[in-house]
Amino acid sequence: MACHEIASLRLGLANLLGDRPKAEMDHDRTDCAVAIGKPGPLKSLSEAQDLSTLRQLFAQSRIALEKRLGQVQGKSAEGYVKTLTVVCKQVDLDLERLASDCERFYQHLDVIHDHLHGLYPAEKA
């Protein structure tokens, strides 16, 4: 069992960031090849093109993981999935913070833009 959720998220995040080393991307694709090779939230997550979609799909994959926890048999597998659910919850919270920080930055740029227009009003034609 591999942490497909994390590898799929890294692939989706790489789409947003752009310039990522090919070796890293190849490694993540290998880690989650089975999961992203079939339709579903992990495949879609690995192909996300914006932060909102990335957050939504990661939340879906986390919910699916939590459902899977109830179906796991064996103490070591159960422990692994429990740990992975905790990690995924933390990542979910980090994505929420990242989105909030990006929204605040976007709003601050608007304030700065308005301030510049106040200092340098556009000339009337």
VENTA-V563701 format. One record per residue. N is the residue number from 1. D_FIRST is the distance of its C-alpha to the first C-alpha in Angstrom with 2 decimals. Layout:
n:d_first
N:D_FIRST
N:D_FIRST
This chain:
n:d_first
1:0.00
2:3.79
3:6.91
4:8.37
5:11.21
6:12.49
7:12.48
8:14.15
9:16.54
10:17.48
11:18.37
12:20.44
13:22.04
14:22.91
15:24.82
16:26.85
17:27.51
18:28.41
19:28.88
20:25.48
21:25.02
22:23.83
23:21.67
24:19.67
25:19.31
26:18.37
27:15.62
28:14.16
29:14.75
30:12.91
31:9.77
32:9.88
33:12.01
34:10.58
35:10.79
36:14.17
37:15.46
38:16.39
39:18.64
40:17.48
41:17.32
42:14.61
43:16.72
44:19.80
45:18.53
46:17.96
47:21.55
48:23.26
49:26.73
50:27.94
51:27.01
52:27.81
53:25.52
54:22.71
55:23.16
56:23.45
57:20.35
58:18.22
59:19.78
60:18.90
61:15.20
62:15.39
63:17.27
64:14.84
65:12.05
66:14.75
67:15.56
68:12.09
69:12.54
70:15.51
71:13.85
72:11.19
73:12.65
74:12.77
75:13.69
76:10.98
77:8.21
78:11.05
79:11.92
80:8.73
81:9.03
82:12.74
83:12.64
84:10.79
85:13.52
86:16.14
87:15.18
88:15.21
89:18.52
90:19.97
91:19.11
92:20.71
93:23.76
94:23.94
95:24.00
96:26.74
97:28.68
98:28.37
99:29.71
100:32.47
101:33.42
102:33.61
103:35.75
104:38.02
105:38.41
106:39.34
107:41.92
108:43.31
109:43.89
110:45.94
111:48.00
112:48.60
113:49.55
114:52.03
115:53.42
116:54.06
117:55.90
118:57.94
119:58.93
120:59.53
121:60.56
122:60.53
123:64.00
124:65.54
125:66.48
